[in-house]
Amino acid sequence: MHRVVTVLLLAALEASTAHAADSVVQRQLTLDGAKRAVAAAVAYARKNNAPGGAIAVVDSGGHVILVERLDGTFAAGAAISIGKARTAVMFKRPTRGIEDIINKGRTAMVPVAEVTWFTPLQGGVPLMIDNEIVGGIGVSGAASAQQDEEVAIAGAQAVGSEKGAEVHYVPADQVAAAYRRGESGDTVVSGDLYRVNASRRDAAGEAEIHLTEVDIFYVLDGQATFVTGGELLEPRDLTPSEIRGSAIRGGTERQLARGDVITVPAGVPHWFKQVTAPFRYYVVKSGEQGG
């Protein structure tokens, strides 16, 4: 009898283990999280004098959680904002990149437009927590397509902002070791809403846009020509929240040297155009971490 029970328990355990391997635990965006994103987006829109706008938040399956339409927004704004949010979730990337692809002649994407939720217009951004997409936010009806995206980014940055703080201490020898690791340094501290990198460069790099992170640079050694703003050339989505390009057209050039500090808001193109090695610096990345 005991042997039979033992065999049955083992069989049940094996079956349970097999089923566990076939599933994963997925984060779910709450109503409170959606409200936080919408409130932050509305606050940004009002602060930057957006004349109107409809803001929609969907979950990771594209289902609507919350929609808010500001006074003065055109009637179709709500439906368009929902479509942008769903498109950002389903494609796991900002809708701006999808619109760019179609505008550059990739006609194979056009038949997808027959899907009712597909809205390839700038202003949709995935919502992320710990590098996992938990939903999407879409904005329509602000002053411009660029401002639609800026309002959406402000909302995305607010998701997960209720997480608790933790004290981190990193001794000097560990910081020095981080500078030596890899080709460009390594992360010194990583928190829920920030990251501190010990970084170095020996040559110019790719141009970048971080859609949900603020970059704060502090230069330790060396010199560099740093470009901010302008137009990203040959853009490609590296992650749902980071875009890379070959260079920047236009923008503002600054000469960075030891002791300098420069901040780059989310959504602003930036590029180390020229570097005099060895160039070492700290980067504090604040906001939802996109990789």
C-alpha positions as CSV (number, residue, x, y, z in Angstrom):
1,M,0.0,0.0,0.0
2,H,2.7,2.5,1.0
3,R,4.6,1.6,-2.3
4,V,1.5,2.3,-4.3
5,V,1.0,5.7,-2.6
6,T,4.6,6.6,-3.1
7,V,4.4,5.7,-6.8
8,L,1.3,7.8,-7.2
9,L,2.9,10.8,-5.4
10,L,6.0,10.6,-7.6
11,A,3.8,10.4,-10.7
12,A,1.8,13.5,-9.5
13,L,5.1,15.4,-8.8
14,E,6.4,14.6,-12.3
15,A,3.2,15.7,-13.9
16,S,3.2,18.9,-11.9
17,T,6.8,19.6,-12.9
18,A,6.1,19.0,-16.5
19,H,3.1,21.4,-16.5
20,A,5.2,24.1,-14.7
21,A,7.8,23.9,-17.5
22,D,5.0,24.7,-20.0
23,S,4.0,28.0,-18.3
24,V,5.4,31.2,-17.0
25,V,4.4,33.8,-14.5
26,Q,3.5,37.1,-16.2
27,R,3.1,40.5,-14.7
28,Q,-0.3,42.2,-15.1
29,L,-0.8,45.9,-15.3
30,T,-3.2,47.0,-12.6
31,L,-5.9,49.7,-12.8
32,D,-3.8,51.7,-10.4
33,G,-0.8,51.4,-12.7
34,A,-2.9,52.5,-15.7
35,K,-4.3,55.5,-13.7
36,R,-0.7,56.5,-12.8
37,A,0.4,56.4,-16.4
38,V,-2.6,58.5,-17.5
39,A,-2.1,61.0,-14.7
40,A,1.5,61.5,-15.6
41,A,0.7,61.9,-19.3
42,V,-2.0,64.4,-18.6
43,A,0.3,66.4,-16.3
44,Y,3.0,66.5,-19.0
45,A,0.5,67.6,-21.6
46,R,-0.8,70.4,-19.5
47,K,2.7,71.5,-18.5
48,N,3.8,71.6,-22.1
49,N,0.6,73.4,-23.3
50,A,-0.8,70.6,-25.4
51,P,-4.1,71.8,-26.8
52,G,-5.8,68.5,-26.2
53,G,-5.3,64.8,-26.4
54,A,-6.8,61.3,-25.8
55,I,-4.8,58.9,-23.7
56,A,-5.4,55.1,-23.7
57,V,-3.8,52.4,-21.7
58,V,-4.1,48.7,-22.6
59,D,-2.8,45.5,-20.9
60,S,-0.3,43.1,-22.4
61,G,-3.1,41.5,-24.5
62,G,-4.2,44.8,-26.0
63,H,-7.4,45.0,-23.9
64,V,-8.4,48.5,-22.8
65,I,-7.9,49.3,-19.2
66,L,-8.4,53.1,-19.2
67,V,-9.1,55.9,-21.6
68,E,-9.2,59.7,-20.9
69,R,-9.9,62.4,-23.3
70,L,-8.9,66.0,-22.6
71,D,-11.2,68.9,-23.4
72,G,-10.8,70.1,-26.9
73,T,-9.7,66.7,-28.4
74,F,-11.3,65.7,-31.7
75,A,-13.9,63.0,-31.4
76,A,-11.9,60.2,-33.0
77,G,-8.9,60.8,-30.7
78,A,-10.0,58.1,-28.2
79,A,-10.3,55.4,-30.8
80,I,-6.9,56.3,-32.4
81,S,-5.2,56.4,-29.1
82,I,-6.4,52.9,-28.3
83,G,-5.2,51.6,-31.7
84,K,-1.7,53.1,-31.0
85,A,-1.5,51.5,-27.6
86,R,-2.6,48.1,-29.0
87,T,-0.1,48.4,-31.9
88,A,2.8,49.2,-29.5
89,V,1.9,46.1,-27.5
90,M,1.4,43.7,-30.3
91,F,4.6,44.7,-32.1
92,K,6.5,45.2,-28.9
93,R,7.9,48.5,-30.0
94,P,7.0,52.2,-30.3
95,T,4.6,52.9,-33.1
96,R,6.9,55.7,-34.5
97,G,9.3,53.0,-35.8
98,I,6.4,51.2,-37.6
99,E,5.2,54.4,-39.2
100,D,8.8,55.1,-40.4
101,I,9.0,51.6,-42.0
102,I,5.8,52.1,-44.0
103,N,6.8,55.7,-45.0
104,K,10.1,54.3,-46.4
105,G,8.2,52.1,-48.8
106,R,7.8,48.7,-47.0
107,T,4.5,48.0,-48.7
108,A,4.4,44.5,-47.3
109,M,3.2,46.1,-44.0
110,V,0.2,47.7,-45.7
111,P,-2.2,44.6,-45.7
112,V,-1.8,44.6,-41.9
113,A,-3.8,47.8,-41.9
114,E,-6.9,45.8,-42.6
115,V,-6.7,44.6,-38.9
116,T,-9.0,46.9,-37.0
117,W,-6.5,47.6,-34.1
118,F,-3.5,48.3,-36.3
119,T,-2.6,52.0,-36.0
120,P,0.9,52.7,-37.3
121,L,1.0,56.3,-36.2
122,Q,3.6,57.9,-33.8
123,G,2.3,58.1,-30.3
124,G,2.2,54.5,-29.0
125,V,4.7,53.2,-26.5
126,P,5.0,49.9,-24.6
127,L,4.7,50.0,-20.9
128,M,7.5,48.1,-19.2
129,I,8.5,46.8,-15.7
130,D,11.8,45.0,-15.2
131,N,12.2,44.7,-19.0
132,E,8.8,43.0,-19.4
133,I,6.0,44.5,-21.5
134,V,3.0,44.8,-19.3
135,G,0.9,47.0,-21.5
136,G,0.9,49.9,-23.8
137,I,-0.1,53.6,-23.8
138,G,-1.3,55.5,-26.8
139,V,-1.8,59.3,-27.3
140,S,-3.6,61.1,-30.1
141,G,-4.6,64.7,-30.6
142,A,-1.7,66.7,-29.0
143,A,-0.1,69.5,-30.9
144,S,1.9,67.2,-33.2
145,A,2.9,63.5,-33.7
146,Q,6.1,64.2,-31.8
147,Q,4.2,65.6,-28.9
148,D,1.9,62.6,-28.9
149,E,4.9,60.4,-28.4
150,E,6.4,62.7,-25.7
151,V,3.1,62.6,-23.7
152,A,3.0,58.8,-24.1
153,I,6.6,58.5,-22.9
154,A,5.8,60.6,-19.8
155,G,3.0,58.2,-19.0
156,A,5.3,55.2,-19.6
157,Q,7.9,56.5,-17.2
158,A,5.4,56.6,-14.4
159,V,4.6,52.9,-14.5
160,G,6.3,51.1,-11.6
161,S,7.3,54.4,-9.9
162,E,5.8,53.3,-6.6
163,K,8.6,50.7,-6.1
164,G,10.5,51.0,-2.9
165,A,14.1,52.4,-2.6
166,E,17.1,50.5,-1.6
167,V,20.5,51.7,-0.3
168,H,23.5,50.5,-2.5
169,Y,27.1,50.8,-1.5
170,V,29.9,49.9,-4.0
171,P,33.5,50.0,-2.8
172,A,36.1,51.7,-5.0
173,D,37.8,48.4,-6.0
174,Q,34.5,47.1,-7.4
175,V,33.9,50.3,-9.3
176,A,37.4,50.1,-10.8
177,A,36.7,46.5,-11.8
178,A,33.5,47.6,-13.6
179,Y,35.5,50.0,-15.7
180,R,37.8,47.2,-16.8
181,R,35.0,44.7,-17.8
182,G,34.0,44.2,-21.4
183,E,34.5,46.6,-24.2
184,S,32.8,49.6,-22.7
185,G,32.6,49.0,-18.9
186,D,29.8,47.5,-16.8
187,T,26.9,48.4,-14.5
188,V,27.9,49.4,-11.0
189,V,24.4,49.6,-9.5
190,S,21.0,48.5,-10.9
191,G,17.8,49.5,-9.2
192,D,14.1,49.3,-10.2
193,L,14.1,52.8,-11.7
194,Y,17.7,53.7,-12.2
195,R,21.1,52.2,-13.2
196,V,24.6,53.5,-12.7
197,N,27.2,52.5,-15.3
198,A,30.9,52.8,-15.2
199,S,31.5,53.5,-18.9
200,R,34.4,54.0,-21.2
201,R,34.9,54.7,-25.0
202,D,37.8,54.5,-27.3
203,A,36.0,55.7,-30.4
204,A,32.8,57.2,-31.6
205,G,29.6,55.2,-31.1
206,E,26.2,54.8,-32.6
207,A,23.6,57.5,-32.2
208,E,20.8,56.6,-29.7
209,I,17.4,57.5,-28.4
210,H,16.1,56.2,-25.1
211,L,12.3,56.5,-25.0
212,T,11.8,55.8,-21.3
213,E,15.2,56.7,-19.7
214,V,16.9,60.0,-18.7
215,D,20.7,59.8,-19.1
216,I,23.0,61.8,-16.8
217,F,26.7,61.8,-17.8
218,Y,29.6,62.8,-15.5
219,V,33.0,62.8,-17.2
220,L,36.0,61.4,-15.4
221,D,38.8,61.5,-18.0
222,G,39.3,62.3,-21.7
223,Q,37.4,64.5,-24.2
224,A,34.5,63.9,-26.6
225,T,32.3,65.7,-29.1
226,F,28.8,65.0,-28.0
227,V,25.7,65.8,-30.1
228,T,22.2,66.1,-28.8
229,G,18.9,66.7,-30.7
230,G,18.6,66.7,-34.4
231,E,17.5,63.8,-36.6
232,L,18.6,60.2,-36.1
233,L,19.8,58.7,-39.4
234,E,19.1,55.1,-40.4
235,P,17.0,54.4,-37.2
236,R,16.4,50.9,-36.0
237,D,14.6,49.6,-32.9
238,L,17.2,47.9,-30.7
239,T,14.7,47.2,-27.9
240,P,11.1,48.4,-27.4
241,S,12.5,51.5,-25.6
242,E,15.8,52.1,-27.4
243,I,16.5,53.2,-31.0
244,R,19.9,53.3,-32.6
245,G,21.1,55.0,-35.7
246,S,24.3,55.6,-37.7
247,A,24.6,59.3,-37.0
248,I,22.7,62.5,-36.3
249,R,21.8,65.2,-38.8
250,G,21.8,68.6,-37.2
251,G,21.6,68.9,-33.4
252,T,23.8,70.7,-31.0
253,E,27.5,69.8,-30.6
254,R,29.3,70.2,-27.2
255,Q,32.9,69.5,-26.2
256,L,32.9,67.3,-23.1
257,A,35.9,67.1,-20.7
258,R,36.8,66.0,-17.2
259,G,34.4,67.3,-14.6
260,D,31.6,68.1,-17.1
261,V,28.0,66.9,-16.4
262,I,25.3,66.7,-19.1
263,T,21.7,65.4,-19.0
264,V,19.7,63.9,-21.9
265,P,16.0,63.7,-21.4
266,A,14.0,60.7,-22.6
267,G,13.3,60.8,-26.3
268,V,16.2,63.1,-27.2
269,P,18.7,61.8,-29.8
270,H,22.3,61.8,-28.6
271,W,25.7,60.7,-30.1
272,F,29.3,60.5,-29.2
273,K,30.5,61.9,-32.5
274,Q,34.3,62.0,-31.7
275,V,36.2,60.6,-28.7
276,T,39.8,61.2,-27.5
277,A,40.7,58.1,-25.6
278,P,40.8,57.2,-22.9
279,F,37.3,58.6,-22.3
280,R,35.8,57.4,-19.0
281,Y,32.5,58.6,-17.5
282,Y,29.6,57.6,-15.2
283,V,26.1,57.3,-16.7
284,V,23.1,57.4,-14.4
285,K,20.0,56.1,-16.2
286,S,16.8,57.1,-14.6
287,G,13.3,55.8,-15.5
288,E,11.9,52.4,-16.6
289,Q,14.9,50.3,-17.7
290,G,14.6,49.3,-21.4
291,G,17.9,47.4,-21.8
